[in-house]
């Protein structure tokens, strides 16, 4: 599902931290969905703040490829990096810095990290 974007002034990351409020709330540029993966580009700063994203733990890894299984849902915000995640038997999904990503419980996939990743994450 894609929606039209509304330009806004301000830094979404700073706004999520409550340091800078944009003059207009951005609308997600794109929400991509694949089997077990939902990616929202340009998430609304108010949504990030209400989720408490900046208080979630962080995780990072270097360029690599590895299999992964999700026992429970994970929601994450990529702070840095470029990744392709391919669900077993599904189509690859590419995302990067600034994207809000939800991985469904039960998903089995392969991560291909093209540029080192740092992300905030939450399980459950």
C-alpha positions as CSV (number, residue, x, y, z in Angstrom):
1,X,0.0,0.0,0.0
2,X,1.5,3.3,-1.0
3,X,0.3,6.7,0.1
4,X,1.1,10.3,-1.0
5,X,3.7,12.1,1.0
6,X,3.2,15.5,2.5
7,X,6.5,17.5,2.8
8,X,7.4,18.6,6.3
9,X,10.1,20.7,7.9
10,X,12.0,19.1,10.8
11,X,14.1,16.1,11.6
12,X,11.9,12.9,12.2
13,X,14.6,11.5,14.6
14,X,14.8,14.6,16.6
15,X,11.0,14.9,16.6
16,X,10.8,11.3,17.9
17,X,13.0,12.3,20.7
18,X,10.7,15.3,21.5
19,X,13.5,17.8,20.5
20,X,12.1,19.2,17.3
21,X,8.5,19.2,16.1
22,X,7.9,19.4,12.3
23,X,5.6,22.0,11.1
24,X,3.5,19.4,9.3
25,X,3.1,15.7,10.2
26,X,4.6,13.5,7.5
27,X,2.6,10.8,5.9
28,X,4.4,7.5,5.4
29,X,5.9,7.5,1.9
30,X,5.5,3.9,1.4
31,X,4.3,0.8,3.4
32,X,5.7,-2.3,1.8
33,X,4.3,-5.7,2.9
34,X,5.7,-9.1,2.2
35,X,5.0,-12.4,3.8
36,X,5.6,-11.7,7.5
37,X,7.4,-8.3,6.9
38,X,5.9,-4.8,7.0
39,X,8.1,-1.8,6.2
40,X,7.0,1.8,6.7
41,X,9.3,4.4,5.2
42,X,9.3,7.9,6.7
43,X,7.2,6.9,9.8
44,X,5.3,9.6,11.5
45,X,7.4,11.1,14.4
46,X,4.3,11.1,16.6
47,X,3.9,7.4,16.1
48,X,7.6,6.8,16.9
49,X,7.2,8.9,20.1
50,X,4.1,7.1,21.2
51,X,5.8,3.7,20.6
52,X,8.7,4.9,22.8
53,X,11.1,3.8,20.2
54,X,14.0,5.9,21.5
55,X,13.8,4.0,24.8
56,X,14.1,0.6,23.2
57,X,17.4,-1.3,23.3
58,X,19.7,-1.1,20.4
59,X,21.4,-3.9,18.3
60,X,23.9,-3.8,15.6
61,X,25.9,-6.0,13.2
62,X,28.3,-5.7,10.4
63,X,28.1,-6.7,6.8
64,X,27.0,-10.4,6.8
65,X,24.4,-13.0,5.7
66,X,22.6,-15.2,8.3
67,X,19.4,-17.1,8.8
68,X,16.9,-15.9,11.4
69,X,13.7,-17.1,13.0
70,X,11.2,-15.0,14.9
71,X,9.6,-16.7,17.9
72,X,7.6,-13.5,18.6
73,X,6.8,-10.3,16.7
74,X,9.7,-7.8,16.5
75,X,9.2,-4.1,15.7
76,X,12.4,-2.1,14.9
77,X,13.5,1.3,13.7
78,X,16.7,1.2,11.6
79,X,19.1,4.0,12.6
80,X,21.8,3.0,10.2
81,X,22.3,0.4,7.5
82,X,21.0,-1.3,4.4
83,X,19.4,-4.8,4.6
84,X,17.6,-7.3,2.4
85,X,15.5,-9.9,4.3
86,X,14.1,-12.8,2.4
87,X,11.3,-14.9,4.0
88,X,11.8,-18.6,3.4
89,X,9.9,-19.3,0.1
90,X,9.1,-15.6,-0.3
91,X,10.2,-12.4,-2.1
92,X,13.1,-10.3,-0.7
93,X,12.3,-7.0,1.1
94,X,15.0,-4.3,1.2
95,X,15.0,-1.5,3.8
96,X,17.4,0.9,5.5
97,X,18.0,3.8,7.8
98,X,14.8,5.5,8.9
99,X,12.5,2.6,8.1
100,X,10.1,1.2,10.7
101,X,9.9,-2.6,10.2
102,X,7.6,-5.3,11.8
103,X,8.5,-9.0,11.6
104,X,5.7,-11.4,12.3
105,X,6.0,-14.1,14.9
106,X,6.8,-17.4,13.2
107,X,8.8,-15.8,10.3
108,X,11.8,-17.8,9.1
109,X,14.1,-15.7,6.8
110,X,17.6,-14.8,5.7
111,X,19.2,-11.5,6.5
112,X,21.6,-10.0,4.0
113,X,23.3,-6.9,5.6
114,X,24.7,-4.7,2.8
115,X,25.9,-1.9,5.1
116,X,26.4,-2.1,8.9
117,X,23.1,-2.0,10.9
118,X,22.2,-0.3,14.1
119,X,18.5,-0.4,15.2
120,X,16.2,0.1,18.1
121,X,14.0,-3.0,18.6
122,X,11.2,-4.4,20.7
123,X,9.8,-7.9,20.9
124,X,6.2,-8.7,21.6
